[in-house]
Each structure stands twice: as structure tokens, then as C-alpha cells.
Amino acid sequence: METLNFESTITAPVQEVWDLLWNPETYAQWRRYIRPGAKLKTDWLVDGRSYFIDENNKGFVSTIVSLDVPFEVVFRHLGTFDDGIEDTETRLVKQWSGMEEKYFLRAISPETTALQVIVHAYQDYEEQTNDAYHQGLELLKKIAES
């Protein structure tokens, strides 16, 4: 498993960047490079349930392990999700269960935000994941600064 780190300086206040990250409309836009038709369904509770899904209602079931709105959220992926069915127990899932996706936002000034995203990826998917996050976060920056 590889740990990938992405950083961006965005000319927008922290709360605005946070809102753009997680608003359903803008989330689908920047996340499309990672998962086309992306949706995030979450209760926004530590130890609650979050679902990173696509237009076919397939994806990952996760939990929030750390939350400090609008500065930090850490998701831990627990398993797969397929049209209402969670799989957190099969051998294949247990090989990668526990991988995390971390978002950190820091105000550099009232109108400038430092965004750091840290994700875990299998080595086989490192280049694809790297490209997807670079494209997605570049689009997020463009949306925030327009």
C-alpha cells in the first residue's frame, strides 16, 4: 500500500473550500476523475457510516475516524458497498480494509486555504490514483477561485 499526498493552495476561505469539497453538486464534479458519477452519503458522525458510491450505487462503505469541521475529516474504508449490501468480511476486502482518506484544511489568510489530501492506494493503482486526485483537486481549485 502506498501513501499519496496532495497539496493545494486555494484562494478562497476555509469554509468555502470545505463546502465545495462536500456539497453534492461540486463533490460530483471534482470527484469524477476518481469515480465517475461520484456521490458521498454520510451521517457526518465519528464512527458512523459513509458511502462513497457511483451512479450504479456501488463503491465503498467507510467510517469517519476524525472530524473537525471545516478543518479536518478522516475516512477509514471498511469494505465494499453494492446496491445496499455491505461487504466488510470477505478475504479480499480484509486485504485493504482500513485504508484511509484524509482531508486537512488550514487558513493561510482569511481568503486563502491550504488543502492537504492524503490517501492510501495499492501500488498497482498508484499512478491512476495520483492522476485522478491531481485532476480532481485542480478542478476544485478552479471552481473555488472562479
C-alpha positions as CSV (number, residue, x, y, z in Angstrom):
1,M,0.0,0.0,0.0
2,E,1.2,3.5,-0.9
3,T,0.5,6.7,0.8
4,L,-0.1,9.6,-1.6
5,N,0.0,13.2,-0.6
6,F,-1.7,16.1,-2.4
7,E,-1.4,19.8,-1.5
8,S,-3.0,22.8,-3.0
9,T,-3.2,26.5,-2.1
10,I,-6.7,27.8,-2.9
11,T,-7.7,31.5,-3.0
12,A,-10.9,31.0,-1.0
13,P,-11.8,30.9,2.7
14,V,-11.6,27.6,4.5
15,Q,-15.4,27.2,5.0
16,E,-16.0,27.8,1.3
17,V,-13.4,25.2,0.3
18,W,-14.9,22.7,2.8
19,D,-18.4,23.4,1.4
20,L,-17.1,22.8,-2.2
21,L,-15.4,19.6,-1.2
22,W,-18.6,18.1,0.3
23,N,-21.5,19.8,-1.5
24,P,-23.2,17.1,-3.6
25,E,-23.0,19.1,-6.8
26,T,-19.4,20.2,-6.6
27,Y,-18.3,16.8,-5.0
28,A,-19.6,15.0,-8.1
29,Q,-17.6,17.4,-10.3
30,W,-14.2,17.2,-8.7
31,R,-14.5,13.6,-7.7
32,R,-15.5,12.4,-11.3
33,Y,-11.8,11.8,-12.1
34,I,-11.7,9.3,-9.1
35,R,-15.1,7.7,-9.5
36,P,-17.4,8.9,-12.4
37,G,-20.9,9.7,-11.1
38,A,-19.5,10.0,-7.5
39,K,-21.7,10.6,-4.6
40,L,-20.9,10.8,-0.9
41,K,-23.7,9.8,1.5
42,T,-22.7,10.3,5.1
43,D,-24.2,10.9,8.5
44,W,-21.1,13.1,9.4
45,L,-20.6,11.3,12.7
46,V,-17.4,9.8,14.0
47,D,-17.9,6.0,13.9
48,G,-21.0,6.5,11.8
49,R,-21.4,5.3,8.2
50,S,-20.2,7.0,5.0
51,Y,-20.8,5.6,1.5
52,F,-18.5,6.6,-1.5
53,I,-20.7,5.4,-4.4
54,D,-21.1,5.8,-8.1
55,E,-24.1,6.1,-10.4
56,N,-24.7,2.4,-10.1
57,N,-24.9,2.5,-6.3
58,K,-21.5,0.7,-6.0
59,G,-18.5,1.8,-4.0
60,F,-17.0,1.8,-0.5
61,V,-18.5,1.8,2.9
62,S,-16.4,3.8,5.3
63,T,-16.5,5.5,8.7
64,I,-15.3,8.9,9.9
65,V,-12.5,8.4,12.4
66,S,-11.8,12.2,12.9
67,L,-13.9,15.2,12.3
68,D,-13.3,18.9,12.9
69,V,-15.5,20.9,10.6
70,P,-14.2,22.8,8.5
71,F,-10.6,21.8,9.1
72,E,-10.3,18.1,9.1
73,V,-12.1,14.8,8.2
74,V,-10.5,11.4,8.1
75,F,-12.4,8.5,6.5
76,R,-11.4,4.9,7.0
77,H,-12.6,2.5,4.3
78,L,-14.2,-0.6,5.8
79,G,-15.4,-2.5,2.8
80,T,-17.4,-2.5,-0.4
81,F,-21.0,-1.4,-1.0
82,D,-23.1,-2.8,-3.8
83,D,-26.7,-1.7,-4.1
84,G,-27.5,-1.7,-0.4
85,I,-25.2,-4.7,0.6
86,E,-22.1,-4.0,2.7
87,D,-19.2,-6.4,2.5
88,T,-16.7,-5.9,5.3
89,E,-15.8,-9.6,5.9
90,T,-14.5,-11.3,2.8
91,R,-10.9,-12.1,2.5
92,L,-10.4,-9.8,-0.5
93,V,-11.9,-6.9,1.4
94,K,-9.9,-7.6,4.5
95,Q,-6.7,-7.2,2.5
96,W,-7.3,-3.4,2.1
97,S,-9.9,-2.6,4.8
98,G,-8.6,0.2,7.0
99,M,-7.2,2.3,4.1
100,E,-7.8,6.0,4.8
101,E,-8.6,9.1,3.0
102,K,-7.7,12.3,4.9
103,Y,-8.6,15.9,4.3
104,F,-6.9,18.8,6.1
105,L,-7.7,22.5,5.6
106,R,-5.8,25.4,7.1
107,A,-6.4,29.1,6.7
108,I,-3.2,30.8,5.4
109,S,-5.1,34.1,5.5
110,P,-8.9,34.9,5.7
111,E,-9.1,34.4,1.9
112,T,-6.5,31.7,1.3
113,T,-6.7,28.0,2.2
114,A,-4.1,25.3,2.3
115,L,-5.6,21.9,1.4
116,Q,-3.8,18.7,2.0
117,V,-5.3,15.3,1.0
118,I,-3.6,12.0,2.0
119,V,-4.9,8.8,0.5
120,H,-3.8,5.2,0.6
121,A,-3.6,3.3,-2.7
122,Y,-2.4,-0.1,-3.8
123,Q,0.9,0.2,-5.7
124,D,-0.9,-1.2,-8.9
125,Y,-3.2,1.8,-8.8
126,E,-0.8,4.4,-7.7
127,E,-0.4,6.2,-11.0
128,Q,-4.1,6.1,-11.7
129,T,-5.0,7.4,-8.2
130,N,-2.3,10.1,-8.4
131,D,-3.5,11.4,-11.8
132,A,-7.2,11.3,-10.7
133,Y,-6.6,13.3,-7.5
134,H,-4.4,15.8,-9.2
135,Q,-7.1,16.4,-11.8
136,G,-9.9,16.5,-9.3
137,L,-8.2,18.9,-6.9
138,E,-7.1,21.1,-9.7
139,L,-10.8,21.3,-10.8
140,L,-11.8,22.0,-7.2
141,K,-9.3,24.9,-7.1
142,K,-10.7,26.3,-10.3
143,I,-14.2,26.1,-9.0
144,A,-13.3,27.8,-5.8
145,E,-11.4,30.6,-7.5
146,S,-13.9,31.4,-10.2
